[in-house]
């Protein structure tokens, strides 16, 4: 029976720990003291896992490194963000390898689940285990890579029913991984020949989504200038059997907008400038500007004076039905638009107001005023917005108002009415 | 009952004429005398429509303009290629509008099916019917746009079972189009509010395919340099529920590699440089160079001297199971590789040898030699190659040889052995 330490208790680590705890003895480690404290009380601030489940799990939640000593298996699920210059920020990853390096003993298995670029898992193991500790791969320790495929906010696709890739440094470690993951993954495992193939697969998954959204964002940019409603166009194109139903939008969060930079970093190191992926990143990172231009031009046509408009934002999280506000591009939209209009109220019943204040210095409203706004931006298809219904939402606006339904969630086009 | 002239009898016009002839009196017009002659004899050089069907159709095939005089409906299905500078080549389109302009009489309906950029249908009607002939839209003539969605080489997806978009200048013309197309389209019609929306939908359909192939081509370019087999990576990534199974490859033909330039042309006219689409076009147009580099590096690793290698190309057409060689990028691959190796034999049982000689000045082989080649390029997944089987195909090669399976049609990776 394996004794497993999970390093990093975020969106990826916590559900993984919960599932594995049904079969193995689990230590849940996180450097964030507050996180560890609240998890010990059964509270998941992400609203992802219910208190009952956490309390019942019998996981040792800790931020003390020494608690890692007893484990024979380490699974790393720390974030892999980017720096301001869009290069990979390997701080958490290096720290995790270093911490584990202090405790790793003979035949221990170390598995990485975070998104990296191909080669990085072996590179870090080589640096922190082989060079620093003098251990030999496949003799003194085993290495594995199994990319997480968590879909935050998705209650249907969960860790059990999403197929999982596993890869390892040799057959012994692969066999160990098979035993561990097959206990919890009901959708099956896909084994790749090398760790590099598994790393590559993960890093292109979100990059593909990113480029597809970038394509429709570019299309939006072209058609909007011609007063052609992109949503009507996408609806028509989607009647072709192989058209892919992506929608224009802001690409935030810590996966789709971030992972591609790991790939482009590696690519540039190889001497190849990845024009397609970077062009996609560029338009997605600037989509808030395209939205503002589109809105301003429409408001102008409707004889509004931008500077006098009271605006309501519906949504702040980085995606629908999700409380996560990290790297939400609605913040950028707000930042660039607020000086151009009179006032912007932001309403999002999913996010934590204290956290918003702490991170963005923004004060959210508790509920929108009735018949008050000159413009309503429907930015996310949160279920709570959908169940409010279109009529209640436009009732927040004055009689004469602009409604901007970015993702066409009410299926009435970009500027309904 | 409508009397319909179809202008342009290629991949789009011929099957459309055949289907419509079951319900209406059809004149099939093409400027190409040879094409008209062979069709009159029941022969379709594209091997698309069987002689029996053509002979039975009772279509008047003609290249005489006067035969257009009697019709009340004109459907334009001429090619819309690009010029050397990648700008739209509107020669055939303008000619078709001009020809029709001579015969159009009161209440006639003109429908365009060719791919254009949004606005062009109305622009051409305005120029050739309104300005040159003094006719008034929706009074003297009606206008419609219904983009073709023919998939050359696809025997399952045919004109009857592919949903079709229709759009028109007013309700009367839309009603006429509904009557005409609902006779032959069993998959249903999708009506858009404006002609521009239908034009936009069509022009992004192939552009989306193009960018997706460009993405995997770029990924191929990155991973190949690291000796990571892209096909293994794609296979692993495809185990995620929403990963799109595109494959690296050469993008030729007269749709996917051409249509995006209509969109980028329009975009540049609007003052926006479409970086994403153009980056995609650029890598796809240069994919043959990436293939050569990948091959050369692999051959080098296997201790081959490039200059001494006898190479076999399997495939020349622009796509699988298709005889069409127009704008096939395998020609570019051949052109750039032939000076680097000893000899290249090309084998493609689908294409017309005389046409290949005429267009490309290339002489194809009738069958590959046994145990003769140092390298075998499997460039297309033609059914005839698949049914030969992998063992027969590698038997064309010497004992020591390189096999390059570009699209992984035999599911053994890029460089199987």
Interface residues (C-beta under 8 A of the other chain):
Chain A: X118 X119 X149 X157 X162 X163 X165 X190 X192 X193 X194 X196 X197 X198 X200 X201 X202 X204 X205 X207 X208 X209 X211 X212 X214 X215 X218 X219 X221 X222 X223 X225 X226 X228 X229 X232 X233 X234 X236 X237 X239 X240 X241 X242 X243 X244 X263 X266 X267 X270 X271 X272 X274 X275 X276 X277 X278 X279 X280 X282 X283
Chain B: X118 X119 X149 X157 X162 X163 X165 X190 X192 X193 X194 X196 X197 X198 X200 X201 X202 X204 X205 X207 X208 X209 X211 X212 X214 X215 X218 X219 X221 X222 X223 X225 X226 X228 X229 X232 X233 X234 X236 X237 X239 X240 X241 X242 X243 X244 X263 X266 X267 X270 X271 X272 X274 X275 X276 X277 X278 X279 X280 X282 X283
